[in-house]
């Protein structure tokens, strides 16, 4: 998501839209126009999904994360009314992979999966870093967010966030912020974050005896939480906040997978 857009689509261009995907929050449309720059550049998200889903909240929570920690990278998006304008090349790849359920569209955690364990360790670390940042800088629960492996940005930016293995060049994308909610920095907020984690489909590694991926996730989550919290706080408030991040992990381990 960016702070501005370098392109606008006016009625003069007479751009045509066709639907390329849909989800619970709404539908996704690609723009075609006589102007090749516009035709190649953008897709739109339209809020015409379930009544409990909010594209505005998706945008608002997305902005909150970006404003909290600019190191995290997400899709380029600009909101206007009941739609979000997005980078077409990246977004279309994501939508197609997500809708078609390609074998490597979502993260593989099962013990029988053939994905290289070294790759899964990298994914676990990246997810832990993202979630800790969402919790302790964004102060959000991360409810119903989805992690997807898909092609990196077509413009070649963020090369350091791109992996290359048997899946080819790819990056970790985070989608669906429309059900994310703000959390309070206390026990109640931790419990809210735990609930969001536990019902978030099978996207996260889970605690369990001998779970290498959980140990990787746990260590990275606590490390990133420490970095986030000590960056914005000091004194007794810092100690209390660090205890909350440890409490999040403790509850997950007590309650199990």
N, C-alpha and C positions, 0 to 999 in steps of 0.2 A: 504494500500500500504506500502510495506516495502522498506528499503534501499538496501536490498540484498536478494538473494534467497539461501537457504541451499541445493537445489537440482538442478541438471541439467539433461536434457534428451539427451543422445547421440544416435547416430545411432546404437550403440551396443545393446541398449534395444529394438529396433524395435517396438517402441510404435505405436499403432494404434489410430487414432482420429475418433470420430463420432460426428456429429452436435447435440447439445442439445438445441439450441435456436438461434434466430436472431433478429436484430433490425435495425434501420435506419443506424447505424454506421457500422454494419457488422454482422458476424456470430460468434457463441460461440461453441467451440469444447471441448469435454472431451477426456482425454488421457487414454487409456487402454494399459497395458504392462504386460509382465511376471514378472516384478519387481512390487510387490504389493504396495510398498511405493510410486512409481511413479504413478501407476494406481489410487491410492486413493487420490492423493494430488492435481492435477492441472487441470485447464481448460485453453484454449487459446481463445483470441478474435482476429478475423481476420478482417482486414479492406477491406471488399468487399461489402460495402453498398452504400448509395447515394454519388454522387460526391462532395456534399457540406459538407460531414461529415468527420472529421479527427480524427483518433485514436491517432495520435501523439499529437494533441492538447488536446485530452481527458487526455492523460498521463501527458502532460506538465502542464495543469491547476491543475490536481490532485496533482502533486508534489508541485506546488506553495502553495496550501492550507496546505499540510502537513508540509512544511518547515516554514510556517507562524505561525502555531498554532498546535503543536504536541498533544494537548489534544483531538482534534477532531479525530475520528476513522473512517476509511474507509476500504474497501476490500484490501487485500494484492495483489499487482500487480507489475510486472516488465515488462518493455517494451523491445522489441527486434524487429527491423525491422518494419514490418506492422502488428505486433500482440502484445498482452499483455498477460502475463502469470499470472494466478490468482489462489487463493486458491479454490480448487474444491468444497469442501463441502459447503462452504458458497455461492460461486458463483452459483452453480447449483440450490440450493434452491431459490436464488433470481431470476434467469432466469425463472425457472418453475413457480414461483408465478406471476412474471410479465407477462409472455407470456400467461398463462392460465387465467389471470384476476380473481384470487380468490377473494372472497368477502372482505377479509381484506388485500389485497395486496397494495392498495393505501389508503391514509388517508381520513377518512370520516368527512366532515365538515357540511353536510346538517343538518338543524334543526330537520328533522325527523329521523335522524340516531339513531339506538338503542345503539351505543357504549356509554359506561359510560362517562358522562361529565367530570369526574375526569381524565379519560384516555386522552380525547381529549385536556384537559388543559395541561397535560404533553407533548403531542405531539406538541402543539402550542408553548410551551416554548422552546422545543428542536429545532424546526425549526427556531424560531427567533434567538436563540443563534448561530446556524449554519450560517444563512444568514448574520447576523451582522459581524461574523468573516470573512466570504467570502468577504464582502464589505470592511471592514476597516483594516484588516490585510492582506488578500490576494489581496485586491484592484482589485476585479473581479466582474462582473455583475451578476453571477449566472444564466445566460441565459439557459433555457431549462433543468436545473437540475431536477431530480425527487426524491421525498422522498418516500420510500417504507418500509412497515412493514414486517419483515421477521425474521426467526430464528436467534438467536445470534450466534457469532462465535463458531464453534464446539469445539474449544480447551479450552473453558471455560474462555478465557481472557475477559477483559472489563465487568466484572459482574455488575459493577456500572452503566453501560449503558443499562442494560437489564430490561425490565418490565415484570410483570406477571399479567395477568387479564383474562377475558373470552376468549381471543385469545390464551392463553398459554404464555410461555416464548417467548419474541420477542424483537427486537431492531429496531431502526430507521436507515436505510441505505440511503445513498445519491448516486445516479447513474447519469451517462451521463454528462460528462464535455466537450464533444467534441464541443459544440457551445458556451461555456463560453469564454468571452473576458475580457481583462484588461480594467479598467476604470481609467480616470484621476480624481484626487482629487479636483474637482471643480463642478460647477453647471452642466456642460455638463455630467460629470460622474454620477452625481445623476440622471439626466434624463435618461441616459442609463440604470441605475439600475432599475428605475421605469418601464421603458418599458419592461425589462426582467421579472420583477415581474408580471406585468399585463398580459403578454401573456404566463405565465408559467402554463397553464392548470388550474385545480381547486385545486392545491396542497396547497396553502396558505389560512389561514383565511382572510376574506375580511372585510374592514370597513363597518359599517352600524349601524343604530340606534339599540341600545340594544344588540350589538354583544359582548357577553362575551369573546368569543375566540379571537376576534380582540383586545380587551383591554388587554388580557393576552399577545398576540403576541407583541403588541405595547410596553408594559412596558418592556418585556424581551429584545426586540430588542434594545431599547434605553439604557437599563442597560448594555447589553453586548457591545454595541458600545462604551459606555463611558469607560468600562474596557479596551477594545482593544486600543482605541485611546490614553488614558492616559498612557498606558504601553509603547508606542513607541514614544510619543511626549510630549512636554511641551510648555509653553509660548503661544504666539499669534497663532502659528501654531496649537496648540491643540484646542484652542477656535474655530478657523475657521473650523477645521475638525469635531468637535462636532456639530457645526451649520449645517454642511452638513448632518450628520446623522439625525438630527431633520427635516431637509428640506425633506429628503426622505419620512418620515412618513407624513409630512404635505401635500405633493403633493398627496400621495395615498388617504388621507382623503378628500381632496378637490375634486378629480376626482371621488371618490366613487368606489363601487364594479364593 
